[in-house]
């Protein structure tokens, strides 16, 4: 690694006299980035998120191939003072007719699609046309509700709310665009319905609407996060360097780095989704941090010729910047081992953009500083900065306090680490399909209103390798007993069984009861979705009860599945893999530091201040009952790789000052005094640069940012207090020509 840095510095020095070549190279990189950004795609990747070799996903795929699922159902909630009102019924009927002409809408399941039998045995629509008077229609609905469970699944008992289920297809090449068109058309029809009938309100929910909402939020979030991060970095640079020009000189590197990161997504065909959206903002804050470190080191080289000072500054900090990028890449590489394809893809992209960004920053800042150095106003800026160094907000006193009583602080730090690690290990996985939605999200609010006012719409599905109504009825009865639900749906409830289903129902409805090949039937039970844990517990009770039913011993009944069940089972496995990835990252970072410094003891000691923030946050998640979710689990792993940045710059300063070969307390104090301003500044960049995530529309992005910010802040405190203490107490030092431990 050191050889690579020397070669890089030599190459930059050789080209220094030919700045035009460096600018041409930067122009090529910029064009590459912009062309990639133009090809960028956005998607929620809801189903691909679970794409893996896990058995639960295979079960779900098999079910989806055999039957019609609910994952493409748009749920329309219609509320009115009384749905029996003829004006309301007429307007709703018009809405349903128009909705079925929206491209991709294959059916409309609603109270208006139900049929009732008359006294003469004839079958008529539940809602006849023209609409009946209110009193007569109300009596008709109340009477039918007692005999028809389908009506209770679609309309509330007080006739003030009903749902319409609209299965849609996505056959176009651009699913996101097609889904946006479909949802937009239905929203427009809903507005027309609300305007046509007084007191009527219409709201959309369902997985297609959820996916559309998430995808649109991603576009808004990435623009906001990038802009916010650039402004924060610029503001901190102005505050720290006390110079507008110096702050402007820190911008090109981060801007180029984030452009490269986003452009690589476009060129490699990797969509920005709820996972990868964190990468550009991470690159931005890391690149800003590297740019500021280069600026600080350039100030230390004041008095030298501008060209020489720039090259020397880059050479002295490049190794730490590159190692920081490599440790971040290690954290992402650990995620790349996941069985979840989208998580593995995020890991691979993280490795690529982390390494690409650091070299982009080094190249850009070298070119910019070398060019600016040719102007008369440039040198005095850094000369003045070297005479009046940036302040550290008083935090530079923390290492002094730590070194005044290192043994107490070191052992206290180890004790806290041990306790927090134990608590963290007890934090269980937590997952919900609603994790990407904030509590006040309109989509989530509508979903809750549907389940509270009408009926549950989430479903657990059990495939049965039989179309015999008697056998299916046995499965139905077991499921009804376990779930205590009167709304279990199967061919056992259809007069005429599978043959009647095939001949009388449209395909989108028939395929919810009988498989496409006619050999299987499906038993479905709606339930109120809370989270993955409760869903999984219910599915396991259903599986156990079916397995214990003697009458089904000879019948092949599949495991309970469906999107809620599958996602919970896969999430449980993947969350365990995320925890494993953190352990891999820990080991990888220790190995890298050992290779760099050639000292195993220092490599292990340096992990203490970096593990502590992660275990403290993990302990807090366990004590508060939040558990390990995708957002905070990923944040802990990724933030660990980023937080090592400060430790590496401390160790690099010790290395430059000869403190590794001649380790002693005074050298630790001197190194921290020199690097503290940069640590404080870059940590502020990391914390505040991620602050834009707090305003993100996507809840997962917001939660990721909160955890990452907390880790970065705790890492700064740990590096200023715990790191000097453990280095002073447990680190090797030279005394009388021999390496010894510091005496008690």
N, C-alpha and C positions, 0 to 999 in steps of 0.2 A: 504493500500500500504506500509506504513512504517513497519507494522508487517511482511509483506512478505519479505521485504528487510532484516529485523532482522533475520528471519528464514533462509534466504539464506546465510547471513553472518555466522550464527551459524553452518549451515551445512558445509560450506567451512572450518571453523575453526576446526570442529570435524574431517574432513578428511585431514587436513593439515599434520598431522603426518603420513598419509598413502597416500603419493603422487602417489604411484603406482596405487591406485584405481582411482584417478583423470585422470591419463594418460590412463588407460584402458577405462574410460568413453569417453575421447576425441578420442581414437582410434575407438570406436564404432560409434561415431558421424561422424568421417571422412569416415569410410567405408559406412555408410548410405548415406553420401553426394556423394561419388564417384559412388556408384551404381545408384543413382538418375541421376547424370550427364550423365552416359552411356545411360540412357533412354530418354534423352532430345530430344524434337522435336522443329523444327522451322517452322513457317508458317506466311504468311502475314495476314491471316484471313480476307481477303477483304470483303467477304459477311457476315461472322459471326459478323463483326464489327457492322452491322446494324440490326442484329437479335434482335428483340424486339417485344413488343405488340403494337407498333405504327401502325396506319392504313396504312400508306404509305408502310410499309414493307409488310403487308398482301397483299396489291394490287400487289406488285412486285412478291411475291411468287405465287399468283394466275396466274399472267401473265406467269411466268416461267414454271408453270405446264401445261398451255394450249398451249403455243407457244414456238418456238425456239427463244432465245434471242441472243444478240451480246456479252454477257459476256464471252463466250468461243471462241471468234473469234481471231485468230492470224492474224494481218494485216501485209502483206509483201509489202514494198515499193520498186519498181524496177525502177531505173532511167537509162536512156541511151541517147546518142546523138539523136537517132531516133528509136523508137520502131517498125517502119515500115521496118527497115533494115532486110533482110532475115536471116542474121547470128544471129542477136539479137532475132528475132522471133523464130528461131529454138532452140536456147539455152533456152529461156523462156519456150517453149513448153516442152522440156525435164525436166526442173525444176518442172513444174506443174505435169507431169506424175509421177516423183519420189516422189514428196511431198505427193501424194495421197496414196503412199504405206507406209508412216510413220504411225506406229500404233496409232490409235486414230483420225487421220485426216479423216473426213467423207465426205468432198466435197472440191471443189476448185472453188470459185466464182471470175471470172476475165474476162477481155475482150475476152480471149480465149474460155470462156464458152458460149459466146453470139452466136446467130444464126441470119442470114439475109435471106430475101426472094429474090429469083432470078426472072428474067423476066418471066420464065416459071412457076412460082409459087412454085418451089421447095425450100426447106429450106437448107441452107448450113452454115458451121461454118464461123464466121467472119474472123478468121485466118485459111485459108485452109492449108492443107499439101499436097505437099511440099509448103514452103513459096513462096509468090508471089514476083516479083521484087519490089524494094523499091518504085518507082514512082507509080506503080499500087496499091500497098498496102496502100500507103499514100492517094491516091484518094479514095480508098474504105473506109478508116477510116473517112475521112473528110465528105464523103457523108452520112455515117451511123450515124455520130454524130448528124447531124441535125434532124434525125427522131427517134433516139433511146436514151431516157434519161438515160438508164442503162449504156451506154457507157460513158456518161459525168460524171457519178458517179464513174467510175473505171479508167478513163484515162484522162490526161490533154489534153487541146486543141492543144498544140504544140507537142504532141506525145513524150514528153521527160520523162514522168513519168506515172506509172500505179500502181494500187494496186491489190493485190490478197488477198481475204478473205478465211481463212482456218478454218472452225469450227472444234474444237477438242473435244473429250470426255475425261472424267477423271473417269474411272470405277474402277481403282485399289484401294487397301487399303491405299496406301501411295500417296496421290494426289501430294504432293510436289515432290517426286521422279519421278512420272510418267510425271508430267508437265516439269520437268527438262530434262527428256529424250526426250520428244517431241520437246521442244524448241531447245535443243541442236542439234537434228537431222535436224531440219529446218535451223538452223544457218549453219550447215555443207553444206547442199544443196545450200544455198545462196552463200557461199564462192566458191563452184564449179561453180555456174552460173556466178559469177563475173569473175572467171578465164577463163571461156570458151568464153566469148564475150568481146572484147575490149571496154572500156569505160562504162561498165555496173557496177552499184553498187546496192547492196541489203541490206536492213535494215528491222528489225522486230519491230513491235509494237503491240498494243492491250492489253487487260486486262490479258490474260495468261502470256504474256511476262512481263508486269508490275509486276504481282504477283511473277513470277520467279525471277525477278531482286530484288524485295524487300526482298524475303526470303533469297537469297544468301547474300545480304548486311547485314541482321540480324546476320548471322553466323560470318562474318568478324567483325562486329561492337562489338559484345559481347566479343570477344577475345581481341580486341583492347581496349575497354573501361575498362575491368577488369585489363589488364596488365598496362594500363596507370594510373589507379587509385592507384594501389599498388605502382608503382614507385614514383608517386607524394607524396603519404603519407610517404613513406620511406625517400624521399629527405627532406621533411619538418621536419620530426622527427630528422634527422641528423642535420639540420640547427638549430632547436630549442634546442635540448638537447646537441648539440655540442659533440656528442659521437656516434660512429658507433655501439657500443654494445647496448646502450640504444635504438637507432633507430631500431636495429634488434629485440629487445624485444617487440616493439610495433606492429610488423608484424603478429605474429601468430593469434591474435584475429581477425583482419580484414580478413585474408586469410581463416580462419575457418568459419567466418560468411558468406562470399560471397559463399563459397563452400556449406554451408547449404542452402542458399537461392536458388542457382541454382539447387541443388539436390532435394529440395522440389518440384520445378517445374516438374522435371522428375518423381518423385514418385507419384505426384498428377495428372499427365497427362495433365498439363497445358503447352501449347506450348509457346516458346519465340516468341513474335510477336511485332508489332510496338508499342504496349502499354506496355507489360510486360518487354520489354528489359530495361526499365529505372530502374526496381526494383533492379537487382544485383548491379549496380553502386551506387544507393542510399544507399543500405545496406553497401557497401564497405566504402563510405565516412563517414557514421554514425558510423560504427564500428571503423574506424581509429580515429575518433573524441573521442569516448568513451575510446579507448585504450590510447590515449594521455592524457585525463583527469585523468585516473587512474595513469599514469606515473607521472604527476605533483603532484598529491596528495601523491603518494609514496615518492616523494622527500621531501614533507613537514613533513613526518614521520621519517626523518633521525634521527639517534641517538637511536631509539628503536630497539629492537631485530628484525631481519629480518622477521621472521614469523608473529610476532605481527604487525609490521609496514605494511606488505602487507595486512593482513586481515582488519586492521583499515582503510587503504587507500581505499580498495574496499568498505567497509561498508559506508564510508563517501560520496563517489561519486555515489554509485550504485543507490541511490534513484533518483538522478537527471538523470542519464543515463536511468533508467527504465521509468521515467516519460517522458523523451524526446522520447523514443521509443513508449510510449503509445500515446503521442500527434501526432506522425507521423501515428500511427495506426488509430487514430481518423479521420485524414484526408482521409486515404484510406477507412475507414469504411463508410464515407460519400459518396464516389464514389460507394461503393457497393450497394447503393440504386438506381443506375441508371437503366433505362429500357433497356439500351443496355447491352446485355448479356456479351460481351467481356469486357466492361468497368466495369461492376459489378464484373466480374471474376478478373480483375486487382485489384479492391478494396479489394476483399477477400484475394487474394494472398499477397497484401501489408500488410494487418493486420497480416497475418501469419508470413511472413518473417521479418517484423519489430520486432515483439516480440521474435521470435526465435533467431534472430541475437544478440539482446542485452544480452540474457542469455548465448548465446554461447561465446560472448566476455568476459563477467564477469568470466565464468568458465575457459576459456582458459588463460586469463591474470593472474588470480589467480594461476593457475597451473604453468604457465611459470615463473612468478616472484618468487613464492615459491621455485621452483626448482633451479632457478638461485641464489636465496638467500643463498643456501648452499655452494656456491663457494666464495673464499676469494676476488675475484675481484669485486663482485657484490655491496656490501655495499658502498665502496668508491665512486662508480659512482653517487649514489643518494646523498651521503654526499656532494660531490663537487657541485652537481646541486643545493642543498639547500643553499650553501654558495654563489654561483654565479647564481642567478635565470635567466631563459631565458628572453631575451628582448622582448618587445612588439612592436618593430618597431616604437616607439614614440607614438603609439595610446593610451597608458595608460594616456596621458595628456588630452585626450578628456573628460573623466568624470570630471576632475578638472575644465575644462572650463565650463562644463554644470552646475556644482554645484556652480560656481561663480556667475551665473545669472540664477538660475533655473526657476524663474517665466516667464521670457521672452521666454526662450527656450521651456518650457512646453506649454505655450499658442500658441507659433509659431508652435510647432509640432501639436497641436490639430487643428489649422487653416489649415495647409497643409493637414492634414488627412481629414478634412471636404471637402475641395476643390477637392482633388484627388479622394475621394469617389464619389462625384457628377459626376466628369468627367468619372470615371470608369463605373458608372451605365449607361452611354450613349453609351458605346462601344458595338456595335452590333456583332452578330455572323458572322463568315466568314468560308467558307468551300470550298474545291476543291478536286476532286478525285486525283489530282496531288500533294497533300500536301506532300506526302512522297518522291517526286522527287525534286532534286535540279534543278535550271533553266538550267544548262548545262548538265543534265542527258541525255545520248544517247536515252533512251526510250522517254523522253519528246521531245527531238529534232526531232526524227523521227515522232512522233505524230503531231507536229506542221508543219513539212514539208509535211506530207500527206494532212493535211487540207488546207495548203497554195497552194500546187501544183496540187492536184487532186480534192478532194472534202471533205466536212465534213464527219466524220465516226461515231461520237456520234449520238445516236438516241433517240427521244422521241416517245413513242409508245402508241397508243390509241386502246383498244380492243372494238369491236363492236359486240353486240349479234345479228348478222345477216350475212348471206352470199349472200344476194341479191346485185348484183353489183350496182344497182341504189341507194340503201340506202348507201352503202359504199362510192359511189362517192360523195354523199352529205357531208359526214364526211371529205373525202379527200379534197373537195373544200374549206371547212371551214378552215382546217388546212393549206392548201396552201396559202389562203388569209392572215391568221394571221402571218405565218412565212415568207411569200414572197419567198417561195421555189418552184422551178419547179420539185423537186426530191421526192415529196411525193409518197410513194409506197403502193399499196394495190391491191386487186383482181380486182378493177375497171379498172385497166390498163392491165388486162390479157384477151385476147380474149377467150371466153368460160367460164370465171369466175372460181368459185371454182372447178368445175368438171375438167376443163383443168389443173388447178394447181395440183390437186390430181393425175391426170393420166400422166401428162407430166413432172413434175419436181421431182427431187430426194427429199427424205424426209427432209433433212436439209434445203432445199430451200422452199419446200411447207409449212413447219411448220412456216415459217416467214410470211405467208399470211393467212393461215387457221389453226384453232386450231386442236389439235389432235383428238377431238371428232367430228369435222366437223360442229359445231354449231356456231362458232364465226369466225370473221375475224379480221385482224390486220391492222391498218393504221400506217405507220411509216414515220417519217420525220427526215432526217439527219440535224444536225445543228452544228455550230462551238462552241465547248465547251470552255468556259472561266473560270467559277467558279460556285459554287452552287447557289449564289444569282441570277445571270442572268438566269441560267437554270430554277430555280423555278419561276421567273417572267414570262418567256416564257410559261412554262407549265400552269400557272394560266390564262394567256391570252387565251390559247387554250381551256381550260375548260370553261371559261366564254363565249367564242364565240360559242362553241358547245351547251351550255345550252341555249343560246339566239336564236338558229336556229329553227324556227317554224317547219320545215320539219322533225326534229328529235325528236319532243316532245314525240312521242309514241315509240321511239326506245331506248333500254338500251345501252348507250355508257359509257364505264368506264372512270375513271379519267386518265389523261395523266400520264404515268409512264415510266418505263425503269430505268436502273441502275443510270444514272446521276440525274434523277428526284427524285427517291426514296432516294438516298444518301443525296441529299440536304434537303429533307423534314425531314428525320430522324435526320440528323446532327443538324438542327435547334432546335429540341426538346432536343437532348442530350446535346448540348452546354448550353442550359438553365439549364439543370440538373447539369452540372459541376459548374455553378455559384452558384446554390443552395447548392451544396456540400461544397463550400467554406464557406458559411454562417453556415452550420451545423458544420463544423470543428471549426469555430470561437467560437460558443457556447459550443461545446464539450471541447475545451481547457480551456475555462473560468471555466467550471464546475470542471474539473480535478484539476486545480490550487486551486480552492476554497476548494475542498475536501482535498487536500494535506496540505494547509496552514491554512485552517479554517478562511480565511479572504476574504470576498467578495470584499472589496475595492481593495485590492492588486490584486486579480484575474482580475478585470476589468481594472485596471491601466496597468497591464502587457500586455494586448492586444494591447495597443497603439503602442509601438515600433514594434510589429509583424504585425499589420494591415497596418502600414504605407508603408513598402516596396511593399506589394501587391497592394495597391491602387495607389501608384506612378507608378508602372509598368502598371497597368490597365489604368491609365490616359494617359500614353504615347502611349499605343496601340490605344486609342480612338483618340488622337490628330494627330497621324501619319496615321490614316485611316486603320491600319492593322486589327483592330477588334479582337474578341476573336475566336481563332482557337482551334482545339483539342490540339495541342502541347502546346501552351502557356496557355490555360485554365487549362489543367492538371498540368502544371508546377506551376502555381500560387497556386493551391490547395495543391499539394504535398509539394512544397517548403515552404509554410506557416507552415505545420506540422513539417518540418525539422528545419526551422529557429527558432522555439520556443526553440530549444535546448539551445542556448546561454542565453536566458532569464531565463530558468529554472536553469541553473548553477549559475547565479547571485543570484536568489532567494534562491537557496540551500545554497550558501555561507552566505547570510544574516541569514538564519535559523540556520546554524551551529554556527554562531557568536552571536546568540541571538537577531538578528536585527529585527525579525518579532514581537516578544513580546515587544521589546524596540526600536521602530523605530525612528531613528533620522538621520540627514544628515551625521554626522561623520561616522556612521556605514555603510551607503550606500557607502561613499567614500572608507572606508577600505575594504569592500567586493569587490568592483570593482577593487581596487588596487591589491588584492590577485588573483582575477580570470582573470584579463585582459590578462596576457600572454597566459593562456589556451584558452580564447575566440579568441584571434587573431590567434593563431596557428590552432585551430580547424576550424575556419572560412576559413583560407587559405586552409585547407584540403578540406572543402566543395566546395569552389570556384574552386581551381585548380584541385581537384579530378574529378570534372565534366567537366574539360577542354577538356577531350578526346572526348566529344560529338561534339565539334566543327569540328572534323575530321571525324565524322561518315558519312557513305555513305547515310544513310537515312535522308532526310531533316527534317522529324518530330522529330527524335532523336536530331538532331543538334539544332533545334529551342527550344525544351524542355530544353536542356542544357543551352542555352544562357539566357533564362528567369530565370531558377533556379539559375544560377550563379549571375545574377543581384540581385535577391531577397536575396541571402545569403550575398552579399557584403553590400547591403543597410541595412539588418538586423543587421549586426555587427556595422555599424555606428549608427544605431538607438539605439542599446543596450548600446553603450558607451556614447551617448549624450542625447537622448530623455528619455530613461529609468531612469537614475538617476535624471533627472530634474522632471519628472512627479511623481516619488516616493517622492522626496523632497517636492514638492508643494502640491500634492493631497493625499499622503499616510498618514496613521495615525501615530502618535508618542506619546510616553509616556512623560508626563510632570507633575511633582508633583503627581505621582501616578495615573494620569488620561490620557486617550487617547484623544488627541486634534488635531485639524488641526494646521499646522504651521501658525503663524500669518503673516499677510501681511507685 
